[in-house]
Amino acid sequence: MNTGLAQVRKAKTILLTTFKRDGTPVGTPVSIAFDGDRAFFRSYDKAWKTKRLRRNPHVEVAPSTLRGRPTAPPLPARATLLAGKQAQIAALALARRHPVLQGVLVPTTHRVMHYRTVHYELSPPDRAAPGG
């Protein structure tokens, strides 16, 4: 496990904190999944967090409850947008870890609402995500 994110390894949900232009933090609970040492989450293209990530990929992550109450201090990380095969790896990892929520409910909701699903890889802030 890359030691920068070891703290969230056992968490099913993390509090993902993105930052507005003025630096204001905005926390959102997201499901997290792993494929080996790689950590992934998903959203959709029109979500506010996705718009903030386009401008600033630097985030903070902390294990949390389903409702987003952090259960440990936050860690700095970097979110890298994935495409193609790498996004498929992320989607499969999320579906394996969260079969009902991320395997059925979220993908179905995105299709029905005509959202474009986007996948991100989390990595320690000092390096870019591999394979992205």
Secondary structure, DSSP 8 states (H G I E B T S, - for coil): --GGGGGGTT-SEEEEEEE-TT--EEEEEEE-EEETTEEEEEEETTSHHHHHHHH--EEEEEEB-TT--BSS--EEEEEEEE-HHHHHHHHHHHHHHSTTIIIIIHHHHHHHTT--EEEEEEE-TTS--TT-
